[in-house]
Amino acid sequence: MGVGTENMDSRRKAFIESGGKASEEEDASISTSDFMLKVKEPAGQSGSPHPDRGTWGRRVEFILASVGYAVGLGNIWRFPYLCYRSGAGAFLIPYFIMLFLCGVPLLFMEFAVGQYTRLGPVLALAKMCPLLKGVGLSTVVISFVLCTYYNVLMAWALYYLFHSFRSTLPWQSCNSTWNIPQNCSSGFPGNATHLQSASQQFFDHKLLEKTGGIDQPGSMRWELFGVLLLAWVIVYLCIFKGVKSTGKVVYFTATFPYLILTALLINNVQLPGAKNGILYFVTPVWSKLLDVQVWVNAAAQIFNSIGIGFGSMMSLASYNKFNNNILRDTLIVSLANSATSILAGFVIFSAIGYMAHLHNLPVDDIATDGPGLVFVVYPEVFSTMPVSQLWAFLFFLMLLCLGLDSQFAMVEVMVTCVMDGFGPRLLRVLKRKEFVVLVVCFVGFLFGLPDITQGGIFVFQLMDHYTAVVSLMFLAFFEVVAVCWIFGVGRISKMVTKMLGKPPNIFFRVCWMVFSPTLVMCILISSIVHYKPARYGKTYTYPAWAEGVGWFISLISIIWIPLGAVHTLSYSKGTLMQRLKASLLPCDELANIDVLPEENQPHSSQSQSLDMIPEKAPLNDSESSL
């Protein structure tokens, strides 16, 4: 039920007098969720959004930031190889089924929650389902753990970028001091397992100075220390002003990779053997569709690529204006992400086909996934091209842009969590939000130092496996349960109706209620049944103690879910059943979301006035005083 005009003026006056706005002109731009959250929780409490939270300057900035986060290094090195190994062209069938039944609906859900509440995942999920409030904190923890080692990839990209300025690319021959001449090959060694390519030796012996295993950490790689510090400085300079600075940076970082991918594709398809590589990539193997693991791979790729369960999309949407068209943004981000993956597949496999032709080897001997694809195979490709230094420079600059966009969002999750929960108290000590961002970046830098020791690549691989593979499915499952099943599809639909002026169609409601939770549960069960320990390369297996460390890393993010439930039940009153029932109910602001009358529903970005503020009846004592 809408707010009547007779008490609207008094509420507007009270809101202005409380410090929310300084003038009637500014008052007209207050969004519904701004008012709802600021009025119903006194300013300065830990649960209130900070008044300087800010919003995206333009709608396109949010779209570019979201596309930039979704499109990352996984689109370049994981999707092409995963598609090739999982049925090639046939893999696109389960991939797009999972995209439209899980990816698109759940991204729409995260956008809706973030935009409506204007909160990060911690407080938003705590308000929606107190029993599973730990899910929000878990998403923040997993994003922070991921960003600590993800920026190491940016350090590697910078290292290669700087070495691209040499007159001869250092990974081009076996004549350098780091090479082992007796087992160095100037091209791909094929089945000669005792040989390594010059590019592989540059990666192993120059960049990493790799030891024999995780039990041999070696010393600090001071060159990597310097470039890792530089990578974090770049991240800080891009986000220290919040969405005001990030929104400007993404104009370049989100669009430049597409220019380079297009240029590489045009160049690669003209190379001899490119056609064979592309055919390997797209030729369907229909029998693979009967393999359950192929469907699990498709779903896992959707979750990892779009970023469902990491809290980043929710945080980015929390800086939107209240009635931003998130349905349009959801479709743009989802389809752009998938289109980029397919484009990257053509780029990568056209180059692999060329290398297979050049060295007279089958594509199987060259195709690989993970860091080896972009830091070993592709540098080798550039070394055979005309103007190789230019192509290498552009490629690693593209990798840097792809990684930075994802890094922005992951760090922003932590900053949003800290500011939403402790903003006023922190600002009394640190004075400015910029110093809060600096502290977050510095802590992230410190946690990344083990990855740049001589044995750091083994730490990197272990953390990636137990963070992005094991933990993610648990978090995604409990997030879907908390929002779709406990908070309820009906309330989500009403939230969308208030923001967009119309309810989500039957497709989204059915997906939220049935398909998405069921598929996520099946993926989680299958991931447990088909669990495989972490490995590095094809031969190195981790010792038992390292596997224990890996599970501890995974537990760091998952443990907050049961701890949050125990905390909620412990501080509730009544019998156990009464506590349980109460903990499944959302907070007052979200418990009864009444759909506004048609004439008061916001239909455009211009219709953000206080006349749209939803009534909550009855008001509590603190609100009655307004």
ABEGO torsion letter per residue (X at the ends): XBBBAAAAAAAAAAAAAAGABABAAAAAABBAAAAAAAAABBBGBAABBBAAAEBBABAAAAAAAAAAAABBAAAAAAAAAAAAAAGEAAAAAAAAAAAAAAAAAAAAAAAAAAAAAGBBAAAAAAAABAAAAAAAAAAAAAAAAAAAAAAAAAAAAAAAAAAAABABBAAABAABAABBAAABBABBAEABAABBBAAAAAAAAAAAGBBAEAABAEBBBAAAAAAAAAAAAAAAAAAAAEAAAAAAAAAAAAAAAAAAAAAAAAAAAABBGAAAAAAAAABBBAAAAABAAAAAAAAAAAAAAAGBGAGAAAAAAAABBAABBAAAAAAAAAAAAAAAAAAAAAAAAAAAAAAAAAAGBBAAAABBBEAAAAAAAAAAAAAABBGAAAAAAAAAAAAAAAAAAAAAAAAAAAAAAAAAAAAAAAAAAAGBAAAAAAAAAAAAAAAAAAAABAAAAAAAAAAAAAAAAAAAAAAAAAAAAAAAAAAEAAAAAAAAAAAAGBBBBAAAAAAAAAAAAAAAAAAAAAAAAABBBBBBEAABBBBAAAAAAAAAAAAAAAAAAAAAAAAAAAABBEBAAAAAAAAABBBAAAABBBBBBAAABBABAABBBAAABBBBOBBBAAAAAX
